[in-house]
Amino acid sequence: MGPGPSDVGPSVLKAMSMPLVGHLDPVFVKMMEEIKAMLRGIFLTQNEMTFPVSGTGSAGMEFCFVNLIEPGDEVVIGVNGVFGTRMVDVAERCGAKVTKVEAPWGRIIEAQAVAEAMKGKKPKVVAVVHAETSTGALTPVEEIAKIAHAAGALFVLDTVTSLGGCPVRIDDWQVDAVYSGTQKCLSCPPGLSPVSLSPRALEAARTRKTKVQSWYLDVNLLASYWGQERVYHHTAPISMNYALHEALRLVMVEGLENRWKRHQENHQLLREGLTKLGLTLASQEGHQLWQLNAVAVPTGADEAGVRKRLLTDFGIEVGAGLGPLKGKIWRVGLMGETSKPENVKAFLSALETCLK
């Protein structure tokens, strides 16, 4: 019940034990098409260039930045936690001139702050973390996307923790480039990063003046493998794609809106239980993630000691706070297969015992 990976369903684990086939085998190629179609359904996009990058969510982050940024490009990035900070690092490594829009950890990135930061600038990219895993804050992004587009910029969104657990509407929000991870609300082992590029973003990658700095993550090469040509690029992780195919199938069977509702209801159940214990969530009221709950450590409690006892005595793993929130919160994940009422109740009971 930490910030990831989440629990994985038995059928997903079973899928990983299927016999290997070649990464250009007709059976695997057919499965690739089905994965792309299901990902488009979960991202709520019509983008043709939607597929899983071979690598974790951080590879998806790099994929978006290395394809869209050239040395000297201006980039505006929202920073309100670990992963906004990581975006800045990746963009700077691409040679970008980065302007940070900062908010206290646990608070959202305000659209007005983005607009203010962009005055007098012509950024190529504006990037924001939708669901900040390090703080449990969910930033509304629709208005930020409009501000980015009004300035002629591409809008990049991190949905590593949000995809499959709360509304993510790539086309409606006019997101140009998005990445996620398999190990959170999709309940698949870590190892792949679903990504999607709009036609506008794809055109930017194709017409750049310099080569993409990463051969491995160059969408101009990957498009030929994941597209209709099937030109060899790299040996795809066959077993991970088996697992993702099954995990996505389970999402489709449950229904996307039903899945969002399940995450919301279990979050509410946790909040109610915490209130009875006299505890609160540390993230901004009205913008709290359903799937990643930042529980404020009460005065006098041994933060690390409680986590250790939860694990050793009750078999429950939760995450520690990071950065400015280190020692101040417990990060309780209710993602995918982990998001169940019985897990919430078991955690609340165990936490009450530890705090006593």
N, C-alpha and C positions, 0 to 999 in steps of 0.2 A: 504493500500500500504506500509505496514511496513515489517519487516523481518519474519513475520509469526505469526499467521496462515494467509493463503491466503483466498481469497473468495472461496466459495464452490458452485457448481452448484445445481440448484433446484432438479434435479433427485437424487443427492447424499443425500440431506437433506430429500427427500421423502423416500429414502431407509431406513433411520434410524427410520422411523415411522412404518415399517412393523411389524406384530405380531411376538413375540418372539417364538423361538423353543428351544429345548434342545441342549446343546453343543455337544451331541453325536447323535442327531437326524439324520437320513439318508439324509434329505434335507440339513442340515447344513454341514454334512460331504462332500456331493457333492460340496457344495459351497467352502469349504476349498480347495478341489483339484483344483477348477477353479481359486481361488486366487493364489495358488502356481504356477500354469501354467502361469498366467498373470504376476506375479512378475518375473518369470524366463525370460519372454519375454522382460520386461522393464529393468531388470538388465543385459540383454544379457548374460545369463549364462545357462549352462546345469546342474548346481549343484542341486542335488535332495533335499538337505537340505536348502530349500529356503522357508521362511514362515514369517508371521508377529508376532513378539513378542507382548504380551499384555502389553503395556506400551508405553510411548513416545520415541522419538529418544534417549534420555539419557538412557533409559532402553536398547536400542539396543547397545549403547556404552558399558554399563556394561556387557551385554550378551557376546560380543566379548572378552572382557578382562578377565572376571571371568572364562570363559571356556578354554582359551588358556594359562593363566599365573598361575604359581605356585610360592609359596614363594621362593625368591632367584633368580628367572629368571631375566636375563638381557633384558631390553626393550629400544628401541630407538624411541623417539617420536618427530615429528616436531611440533614446537610451534610458531605460528605467529598470534595468536588471542585467543579469549575466549575459543574456543572449543579444541584447542590443549592443552591449560592450564588445561582444565577439564580432558582430556585424561590422563595427568600426574597424577592428583589427584586420578583418578580411578585406574590406574595401581599401584600406590604406596599403595593404600588400599588393593590391591591383594598381596602385599609383593614383588613387583618387584623392582629391582635396575634400576632406570630410568636414561638414558642419554638424555638430551634435545638438539635438534638441533633448535636453535632459529633464527628467522628472524624478522626484524622490522614489526610492525603491518601494514598491507596493502601490504606487499611484499610476494612473494611465498617462499616455502621451496625449495632450490636448491638441485638437486640430488648430486652435488659434495660435498656439505656441509654434507649430510647424509653419503656419502662414507668416508669422513674425520673423522666423529664422530665414525664410526664403526671400525676404525683401531685398531687392537689388542683386539677386542671384539668378542664374539660369541653370539649375541643376539638371543633370542627365537622369539621375535616379533619386527617388525618395523611398526610404525603406523603414518599415516598422515591424516589431514583433507583436503579433495578434494576441497570443496567450503567453505571458511571460512566466515560464516554468519556475524561475527562481523566486517569484514573489506572489504568484496566484492572482495577478491582475490581468483583466481582459480589456484591451484597448479597442474602442469602436473605431473602425477604419474607413467607413464610407465617405465621410467628409474629408478626411486626409487624402484619400484617392482623388477626389474632385479638385482639391487644392494643388496636388501634384500635376494633374493633367492640365489644369489652367495655366501652369507655368511651363508646359511642354515636356514635363518629366515623365519617366516611366515609374510605376509604383510597384514596389517589391514587398511581399508579405511573408512572414514566418508563421506557418500554421502547424508547427511540429506537435504542439500539445492540443491544439483546438480541433484539427481535422477528425471528424467522426464522433466528437464529444459535445460539440455545440455548433450553432449555425456558422457555416463557412460558405459564402456565395461569391465565387470568383467572378463570374460574368456580371452579376447584378452590381457588385461593388467595383467593377472595372479594374480588377487587379491585373497587372501586366506580367508579373512573374511571381510564382508561389512555390514554396517547398514545404515538405512535411517529413515525418518519420514514421516508421512502421510500428515502433515499440510502445506507443502511447495508447490512444483511443482506438486504434485499429487492431490492437491485441495480436500482434505478430512479433516474432523475435526481431531485435535490432539488426540492421544490415542493409536496408534499402531506404531510399528517400524519394517518395513520390514528388514529382515536379510538374509544373504546367507553365507554358509560355504562350502569351497572346500573340496573334499575328504581328502586332506592332513590336513586341519585344523580339520576336524571331527575326523580323526585318532588321532591327538594330544589331543583332548578333551577326547577321549575314553581310551587312554593309559596313562593318567596322573597318577602320584603316589599318589596324594592326592585328596580328594573329592572337587568338585567345591564348592567354599565358599557360593554360593547362590543356595539354593534348587529351588527357583522359576525360576531361569534363567539357570538351568543346562540343556544343550542340550541333555545329555544322557537320561534325563527324558522327555523333550519336544519332542524328536524324536519319542517316542512311541505314543504320542498324535497326532502329525502332520504327522506321518508316517502311515503305513498300519495297525498297530496293534490297534490304537484308544484306548489306555489305558488312563483312566481318569488321568489327571494331575491337571488342574485347570478349573474353569468355565470361558470359553472364553467370551469376551465382544461381545455378539451376534450382537447388533445394530451397533457397530463400524465395525465389519466384513461385515455386509450388506453394510455399507457406502463405505468401501474400495473396495469391489467387484464392486460396481457401478463406483467409481472413476477410477479404473483400466480399466474397460470396456470403459469408455470415452477416456482414453489414447489410447487404442487399436483402437478405431474407428477413432480417429484423425490421428493416425499413429505416431510412435515415432519420426521419422526424421522430419515430419511436425511440431510436437510439439517443437522440438529443434529449428527449423527455425523460428517459431512464436516468441519464446522467444528472439532469436537473433535480429529479425527485430524490435521488440518493444524496446529492449535495444538501438539499433542504433537510433531509433526515439527519444528516451529520450536524448541520447548523443548530437544529432544535436540540439535539443531544448535548452539544457543546454549551449551549445557553443554560441548560439545566445544571451543568457542572460549573457554571460561572466563568466559562471561557469564551473567547471571541476570535474572529478571524482578523488578521493583521492587514489584509489588502483592502483597497478602497471600497467603501460601501457603494453598492449599486453596480460595481464592476468586478465582482468576485467570480473567479473561475469555478465552474461546477466540478471539473475533473481534477483540479489541483488546489487543495485547500491549505492556506498558510495559517496554521493555528498559533495564536500568540501564546508564548510560554508564560505562565503566571509567575508573579513575583515569588521568589524563594524556591522555585522548582529547579531541580537539577536536570537541565535540558538533555545533556548527553546521557545521564544516568537513566532517565525515563526511556529514551530510545533504546538503550542497551537492554533494559529489562523487558520492554515490549517484545524485542526480538528473542531473547533467551528464554523467557518464561511463557510467552504467548505465541511465539512464531509469527509475529507481525512486524514487518519492516516499514518504517517511515523515514523520510528524508530530513536532513538537517538544513538549517538556514545557510545561505551563502553571503559573502560580502558583508555589507552593513547589517544584514539580518542574521548573521551567524550568532548562534546562541539565543536568538530571540523568537524563533518560530520552529514549529515542526511542519514539514511539508507532507501532507496526507493525500495520496493519490487515490482517486476513484475513477480509474480509466478503463474503458473497454470491459474485459472479462472481470476485472477487479470491482467494477461498479455494481455492487449487489447489496441489498438491505442487510443480509446476514453479516457481511463484512463490516458494514458501518456499526452494527450493534456490537459485534465482537470487539472492534477497536474501542468504542466508547466504554464498554465494560472494563476492558484491560487498562485503558488510560485512567479511569476512575480509581482502580486498584493501585496503580503506580503512584498516583498523586496522593493517595491517602498515606 
